[in-house]
Amino acid sequence: MNKPTDKELYDRIRERDREALEMLYDRYERLLYSFAFRMTNDSQASEEVMQDVFLKLWKDKGSGQYREEKGKFSSWLLTVTRNASIDRNRKNKTQEVEWEERDSRHEEMPGVEQEIESKEERDELQSAIHTLPDAQQRMICLFYFQGYSQQEISNACDIPLGTVKGRIRLALQKLKENLAEERGIDHGK
């Protein structure tokens, strides 16, 4: 018997199939927990984030639904987890913005939601992030990996909001170029 796809399980969950929810939970439990833990640095908060995410899957009938044409299910699920982690951090106000050189140079970084599915892709992304100037690395780490809003970064780093937005935009553009170059993809320069 073929293993059901994520989309098939998601569709079954929408029809209130508890077995499908359990299967999806088993499939993504470790990934979501480690991703949430990376953002909250708290095991209990990470468990609560996971519960929130799977409860949202079970209950949601609104605009936050997964749409296959917009991308991979795993990327969407990681985005939901990221948002839930950010909400949890803001609610608890437990995490301070800290930046050290080690954050950009030595610490293993998780991939952006779309790049997290395999170790090779994560390594590739980490390598691409390390090619960015320190200021851009800092913005990417604070925004994507620590879950701070652009305004929070502006306040914490004492730099204008426009500078934060510009650095993030430039960093993402450079990452896209570096990853495309690494993969030998011509993206129309």
Backbone bond lengths (Angstrom), bond angles and torsions (degrees), N, CA, C in turn:
res aa  C-N    CA-C-N  psi(-1)  N-CA   C-N-CA  omega(-1)  CA-C   N-CA-C  phi
1 M - - - 1.450 - - 1.525 109.63 -
2 N 1.325 117.15 132.52 1.450 121.77 179.28 1.519 111.35 -72.53
3 K 1.303 114.26 143.27 1.455 120.48 177.45 1.531 108.23 -73.13
4 P 1.346 118.11 131.66 1.464 119.73 -178.80 1.527 111.26 -64.79
5 T 1.322 115.92 146.07 1.461 120.72 177.45 1.527 109.17 -73.59
6 D 1.319 115.21 165.50 1.465 120.58 176.34 1.525 110.34 -57.94
7 K 1.309 115.82 -44.19 1.473 120.46 -178.56 1.528 110.57 -62.64
8 E 1.327 116.96 -41.50 1.472 119.84 178.53 1.528 110.29 -62.90
9 L 1.326 116.60 -42.58 1.463 119.87 178.17 1.526 110.68 -65.26
10 Y 1.318 116.38 -41.93 1.461 120.34 178.67 1.538 110.44 -59.83
11 D 1.327 116.38 -45.66 1.469 120.15 178.91 1.531 110.97 -61.74
12 R 1.313 116.77 -38.99 1.473 120.06 177.80 1.526 111.24 -66.70
13 I 1.325 117.24 -37.02 1.465 121.07 177.24 1.522 109.61 -62.75
14 R 1.307 116.84 -39.97 1.463 121.20 178.97 1.530 111.19 -61.42
15 E 1.347 115.57 -23.08 1.472 121.19 176.88 1.529 111.43 -96.59
16 R 1.327 116.56 14.37 1.469 124.35 176.91 1.534 114.08 69.31
17 D 1.303 116.99 38.44 1.461 122.74 177.80 1.537 108.30 -90.34
18 R 1.329 116.11 103.87 1.474 120.87 -177.61 1.527 112.09 -64.46
19 E 1.307 117.23 -35.52 1.462 120.57 179.12 1.530 110.60 -61.47
20 A 1.326 117.08 -38.84 1.467 121.18 178.42 1.527 110.18 -64.54
21 L 1.331 116.66 -39.87 1.461 120.78 177.88 1.530 110.27 -63.14
22 E 1.315 116.58 -43.10 1.469 120.57 178.38 1.524 111.22 -63.05
23 M 1.327 116.45 -40.90 1.467 120.11 179.66 1.534 111.03 -64.51
24 L 1.327 115.72 -43.15 1.460 119.64 179.27 1.530 110.30 -66.96
25 Y 1.320 116.24 -38.45 1.465 120.83 176.76 1.532 109.72 -60.06
26 D 1.322 116.74 -48.68 1.463 120.68 179.74 1.528 111.40 -60.40
27 R 1.305 116.09 -35.62 1.459 122.04 -177.35 1.530 111.57 -70.92
28 Y 1.327 118.08 -36.48 1.460 121.25 -171.49 1.525 115.53 -115.86
29 E 1.307 117.19 -0.98 1.460 121.60 -175.50 1.531 112.63 -52.06
30 R 1.303 118.23 -52.77 1.469 121.04 -175.76 1.519 112.17 -66.68
31 L 1.326 116.00 -43.95 1.460 120.28 -179.15 1.522 110.85 -61.46
32 L 1.325 117.28 -48.07 1.457 120.65 -177.76 1.525 111.59 -67.42
33 Y 1.324 116.20 -40.09 1.466 119.16 178.36 1.529 110.27 -61.64
34 S 1.326 117.40 -48.29 1.470 119.45 -177.20 1.527 110.63 -66.67
35 F 1.327 117.12 -36.29 1.455 120.63 177.77 1.535 110.25 -65.41
36 A 1.336 116.44 -45.61 1.471 120.99 178.75 1.533 110.23 -65.06
37 F 1.325 116.99 -40.83 1.466 120.36 179.99 1.523 110.56 -62.77
38 R 1.316 115.60 -38.43 1.464 120.63 178.95 1.536 110.55 -59.44
39 M 1.331 115.58 -34.47 1.467 119.62 -177.56 1.528 113.07 -88.66
40 T 1.331 117.34 -31.78 1.471 119.74 -176.19 1.519 112.98 -99.38
41 N 1.328 116.68 -25.64 1.465 122.72 -176.24 1.529 111.09 55.91
42 D 1.330 115.65 35.72 1.459 121.39 -177.04 1.527 107.85 -150.12
43 S 1.333 116.70 120.11 1.469 119.74 -175.23 1.525 112.17 -65.49
44 Q 1.327 117.89 -40.26 1.460 119.82 179.64 1.531 110.53 -66.24
45 A 1.320 116.62 -43.84 1.469 120.27 178.34 1.524 110.38 -62.28
46 S 1.326 116.99 -37.82 1.467 120.77 179.09 1.522 111.20 -64.77
47 E 1.322 116.39 -40.83 1.471 120.53 175.55 1.527 110.67 -61.59
48 E 1.326 116.15 -43.49 1.460 120.74 179.89 1.527 111.36 -64.88
49 V 1.329 116.51 -38.94 1.465 120.48 176.86 1.527 109.52 -60.66
50 M 1.331 116.29 -46.29 1.478 119.93 178.73 1.521 110.79 -58.81
51 Q 1.329 116.76 -44.68 1.465 119.97 178.55 1.524 110.41 -59.99
52 D 1.324 116.11 -43.59 1.463 120.53 179.08 1.534 111.07 -59.98
53 V 1.326 115.96 -43.29 1.469 120.65 -178.06 1.528 110.52 -64.26
54 F 1.330 116.99 -46.92 1.466 118.84 -177.76 1.527 111.76 -73.44
55 L 1.310 117.33 -29.29 1.456 120.16 173.85 1.533 110.07 -67.11
56 K 1.324 115.78 -39.60 1.465 120.64 176.39 1.530 109.50 -61.94
57 L 1.318 117.48 -43.18 1.461 120.61 177.40 1.527 111.08 -57.79
58 W 1.308 115.59 -42.12 1.463 121.14 -176.35 1.525 111.62 -70.69
59 K 1.339 116.42 -41.03 1.463 120.55 -171.75 1.521 114.76 -95.33
60 D 1.313 118.16 -28.78 1.462 121.30 -167.24 1.521 113.53 -66.29
61 K 1.309 114.37 127.11 1.458 121.44 173.62 1.527 109.50 -129.73
62 G 1.326 115.52 13.18 1.458 120.14 -174.78 1.516 113.65 -98.65
63 S 1.306 114.64 -153.07 1.465 121.53 -174.15 1.527 112.76 -72.94
64 G 1.319 117.92 -11.85 1.454 120.58 -178.77 1.512 114.35 -84.51
65 Q 1.320 116.78 13.81 1.455 120.94 -176.82 1.528 111.48 -71.09
66 Y 1.325 114.64 153.17 1.459 120.89 176.50 1.528 109.74 -70.79
67 R 1.325 115.48 136.73 1.460 121.77 176.98 1.532 107.62 -125.92
68 E 1.301 115.68 114.27 1.470 121.98 -174.30 1.529 112.52 -56.77
69 E 1.315 117.09 -35.52 1.469 120.36 -177.66 1.530 112.67 -68.68
70 K 1.320 117.20 -14.60 1.466 120.53 -179.13 1.521 113.23 -92.91
71 G 1.318 118.42 -6.55 1.457 119.20 177.71 1.518 113.23 145.65
72 K 1.325 113.78 -173.53 1.466 120.95 -177.86 1.523 111.04 -69.63
73 F 1.318 114.90 147.02 1.465 120.69 178.38 1.526 110.11 -61.46
74 S 1.326 116.77 -43.24 1.465 119.91 -177.98 1.528 111.30 -61.42
75 S 1.321 117.71 -36.88 1.464 121.09 178.00 1.522 110.21 -65.91
76 W 1.328 116.29 -43.31 1.463 120.60 177.96 1.530 110.38 -62.34
77 L 1.330 116.46 -44.36 1.459 121.19 -178.60 1.532 110.85 -63.34
78 L 1.321 117.16 -38.63 1.461 120.81 177.05 1.524 111.29 -68.38
79 T 1.318 117.18 -33.93 1.464 120.42 175.99 1.526 110.29 -65.88
80 V 1.330 116.54 -42.82 1.473 120.67 176.72 1.528 109.39 -60.93
81 T 1.323 117.18 -41.90 1.458 122.08 179.40 1.530 110.55 -65.68
82 R 1.306 116.28 -42.54 1.469 120.74 178.08 1.526 109.77 -59.36
83 N 1.323 116.85 -48.29 1.466 120.69 -179.29 1.527 111.62 -62.55
84 A 1.324 116.60 -41.25 1.471 120.46 178.50 1.528 110.45 -65.03
85 S 1.325 117.39 -37.36 1.467 121.52 178.07 1.524 110.77 -66.25
86 I 1.323 116.21 -42.49 1.462 120.79 178.21 1.524 109.63 -62.19
87 D 1.326 116.34 -45.69 1.470 120.28 178.16 1.526 110.91 -58.80
88 R 1.330 116.84 -43.38 1.460 121.59 -179.85 1.528 109.80 -63.27
89 N 1.335 117.17 -44.48 1.467 120.49 179.66 1.525 111.34 -62.44
90 R 1.320 116.40 -42.62 1.469 119.60 179.80 1.520 110.76 -66.31
91 K 1.316 115.61 -39.14 1.463 120.14 179.67 1.532 110.65 -64.01
92 N 1.301 116.06 -44.50 1.463 120.62 -177.09 1.520 113.61 -85.99
93 K 1.328 116.80 -21.22 1.465 121.50 -177.55 1.518 111.36 49.62
94 T 1.338 116.06 42.30 1.458 119.62 -174.95 1.514 113.79 -93.91
95 Q 1.313 117.04 -17.59 1.448 117.95 -171.57 1.516 110.67 -107.99
96 E 1.310 117.28 127.14 1.449 122.62 176.78 1.525 108.09 -92.62
97 V 1.320 115.78 150.34 1.466 119.46 175.51 1.516 107.13 -75.62
98 E 1.303 115.33 119.46 1.457 120.67 176.71 1.514 107.84 -129.68
99 W 1.287 115.84 139.18 1.456 119.56 177.55 1.510 107.82 -137.93
100 E 1.288 114.83 128.76 1.452 120.80 175.55 1.511 107.51 -135.91
101 E 1.304 116.27 159.12 1.463 120.92 178.85 1.522 110.96 -55.45
102 R 1.341 118.08 -35.32 1.464 120.80 -178.48 1.521 112.14 -60.55
103 D 1.344 117.47 -27.70 1.453 120.48 -179.45 1.522 111.06 -63.09
104 S 1.318 117.02 -34.00 1.450 119.09 -177.19 1.525 112.91 -94.62
105 R 1.301 117.89 -22.12 1.463 119.39 -171.91 1.532 115.13 -104.90
106 H 1.321 117.46 -39.27 1.459 118.47 -166.92 1.516 115.04 -118.80
107 E 1.296 117.56 -27.11 1.457 120.12 -174.95 1.519 110.18 -79.04
108 E 1.312 117.31 132.90 1.464 121.19 177.20 1.519 108.64 -63.98
109 M 1.321 116.33 130.88 1.454 120.98 -178.46 1.515 109.85 -108.09
110 P 1.335 117.27 141.98 1.452 118.17 173.65 1.508 109.23 -75.23
111 G 1.312 117.77 161.09 1.449 121.63 179.27 1.498 111.67 -78.82
112 V 1.313 115.74 159.63 1.450 121.59 170.05 1.519 105.75 -58.82
113 E 1.338 117.29 153.80 1.455 120.74 -171.90 1.536 113.33 -44.69
114 Q 1.318 116.66 -45.87 1.460 119.75 -176.84 1.529 112.88 -71.99
115 E 1.321 118.53 -15.42 1.460 121.89 -174.03 1.526 113.84 -107.86
116 I 1.341 117.34 6.09 1.453 119.45 -169.32 1.527 113.63 -87.89
117 E 1.306 119.29 -6.31 1.455 121.08 -168.21 1.520 115.28 -68.48
118 S 1.291 118.58 -25.73 1.457 117.34 178.92 1.525 110.70 -137.44
119 K 1.312 115.98 153.45 1.456 120.54 -179.21 1.521 110.71 -60.99
120 E 1.317 117.12 -39.29 1.459 120.43 179.62 1.527 110.72 -59.74
121 E 1.309 116.94 -43.97 1.462 120.68 178.84 1.527 110.87 -66.48
122 R 1.336 116.93 -39.74 1.464 119.75 178.09 1.525 110.87 -63.11
123 D 1.338 116.21 -43.65 1.457 120.10 178.98 1.526 110.43 -62.60
124 E 1.321 115.03 -40.91 1.455 120.91 178.95 1.541 110.22 -62.27
125 L 1.320 116.31 -43.99 1.460 120.67 179.29 1.524 110.56 -66.61
126 Q 1.319 116.68 -44.13 1.461 120.31 179.29 1.522 110.22 -58.73
127 S 1.313 116.18 -43.77 1.455 120.94 178.48 1.533 110.55 -61.43
128 A 1.342 116.62 -42.44 1.465 120.74 179.16 1.526 110.72 -65.30
129 I 1.322 117.82 -39.99 1.472 121.12 179.30 1.527 110.17 -62.17
130 H 1.322 116.79 -38.34 1.460 120.18 -178.32 1.525 112.77 -68.94
131 T 1.342 118.20 -13.74 1.468 120.51 176.91 1.527 111.71 -83.25
132 L 1.330 116.82 -12.34 1.466 120.87 -179.11 1.523 110.78 -75.46
133 P 1.326 117.01 152.49 1.466 119.23 171.88 1.535 109.91 -60.36
134 D 1.322 117.06 152.76 1.466 121.64 -176.26 1.518 112.91 -53.45
135 A 1.322 117.72 -41.50 1.471 120.68 -178.12 1.529 110.76 -61.89
136 Q 1.341 117.21 -40.06 1.462 120.83 178.63 1.530 110.96 -71.78
137 Q 1.326 117.11 -38.98 1.467 119.88 176.15 1.522 109.88 -58.83
138 R 1.311 115.31 -42.60 1.465 120.35 -178.97 1.528 110.74 -60.54
139 M 1.333 116.47 -45.13 1.469 120.47 -179.74 1.532 110.91 -62.70
140 I 1.316 117.11 -43.61 1.469 121.39 -179.99 1.529 110.01 -63.02
141 C 1.330 116.86 -45.41 1.468 120.35 -179.46 1.531 111.57 -62.76
142 L 1.313 116.71 -46.62 1.465 119.85 -178.28 1.524 111.50 -67.35
143 F 1.324 116.93 -41.83 1.461 120.79 -175.22 1.532 112.15 -76.31
144 Y 1.324 117.58 -50.91 1.462 120.21 -174.33 1.522 114.40 -88.56
145 F 1.326 117.12 -37.26 1.451 118.71 -171.81 1.530 113.32 -99.09
146 Q 1.326 116.96 -23.63 1.456 119.17 177.35 1.520 111.62 -108.13
147 G 1.335 117.00 -8.08 1.454 121.47 170.44 1.515 116.90 77.26
148 Y 1.326 117.84 24.47 1.454 119.59 179.27 1.523 110.99 -87.11
149 S 1.337 115.48 147.05 1.461 120.16 176.42 1.524 108.28 -73.72
150 Q 1.310 115.69 164.31 1.459 119.19 178.40 1.533 110.55 -62.18
151 Q 1.326 117.34 -38.47 1.467 120.69 178.53 1.527 111.02 -64.97
152 E 1.334 117.60 -40.90 1.466 120.83 178.19 1.525 110.78 -63.38
153 I 1.327 117.00 -39.04 1.468 120.71 177.47 1.522 109.66 -64.37
154 S 1.325 116.15 -44.18 1.461 121.20 178.70 1.524 110.82 -57.03
155 N 1.327 116.10 -47.38 1.465 120.65 -179.62 1.525 111.79 -65.62
156 A 1.322 116.63 -47.01 1.462 120.98 -175.52 1.529 112.34 -67.69
157 C 1.329 116.61 -35.98 1.470 120.58 -176.85 1.529 112.11 -94.84
158 D 1.341 116.06 -4.60 1.453 122.06 179.96 1.524 112.13 55.70
159 I 1.334 114.66 48.63 1.461 120.82 174.75 1.528 108.06 -130.86
160 P 1.327 117.73 154.15 1.463 120.26 -177.91 1.531 112.16 -60.53
161 L 1.334 115.29 147.26 1.457 121.52 179.69 1.532 110.89 -57.92
162 G 1.320 117.47 -39.91 1.465 121.02 178.68 1.519 112.14 -60.78
163 T 1.319 117.13 -35.70 1.468 121.72 177.60 1.525 110.25 -66.69
164 V 1.329 116.14 -42.52 1.470 120.53 177.69 1.528 109.42 -59.95
165 K 1.323 116.51 -49.75 1.471 121.17 -179.14 1.525 110.94 -60.21
166 G 1.322 116.01 -43.44 1.462 120.47 179.84 1.522 112.46 -63.30
167 R 1.335 116.02 -42.96 1.466 119.34 -179.49 1.530 111.30 -66.01
168 I 1.318 116.20 -40.25 1.472 119.32 178.22 1.525 110.07 -64.99
169 R 1.322 116.61 -45.37 1.465 120.65 179.78 1.534 110.97 -61.00
170 L 1.339 116.76 -46.58 1.464 120.25 178.78 1.523 111.76 -63.77
171 A 1.330 116.23 -40.47 1.469 120.36 -179.93 1.520 110.33 -63.14
172 L 1.331 117.07 -44.48 1.468 119.83 179.88 1.524 111.50 -65.37
173 Q 1.322 116.31 -38.94 1.466 120.20 177.31 1.530 110.27 -63.40
174 K 1.319 116.47 -45.26 1.467 121.15 179.59 1.535 110.86 -64.79
175 L 1.347 117.10 -41.03 1.471 120.39 177.29 1.515 110.38 -61.12
176 K 1.310 116.95 -44.19 1.467 120.99 179.53 1.526 110.47 -60.08
177 E 1.327 116.03 -44.70 1.467 120.50 178.86 1.527 111.13 -64.21
178 N 1.327 116.49 -45.84 1.467 120.35 -179.05 1.526 111.69 -62.38
179 L 1.333 116.57 -43.58 1.471 120.18 179.82 1.519 111.02 -67.13
180 A 1.331 117.23 -39.63 1.469 120.50 178.09 1.526 110.03 -64.42
181 E 1.328 116.04 -42.61 1.471 120.30 178.90 1.521 110.72 -63.18
182 E 1.335 115.73 -44.15 1.471 121.81 178.28 1.523 111.08 -58.26
183 R 1.316 116.12 -38.27 1.468 121.39 -177.09 1.527 112.38 -89.83
184 G 1.342 116.65 -2.00 1.448 119.95 179.19 1.514 113.95 72.01
185 I 1.330 115.70 32.14 1.459 121.17 -178.72 1.516 108.19 -102.73
186 D 1.342 116.37 129.99 1.457 120.86 174.12 1.509 107.63 -87.65
187 H 1.331 116.69 113.15 1.449 119.42 -177.57 1.525 112.45 -104.67
188 G 1.314 115.52 28.46 1.457 120.36 170.63 1.503 115.23 74.38
189 K 1.323 116.81 48.70 1.473 119.91 176.66 1.505 109.48 -65.66
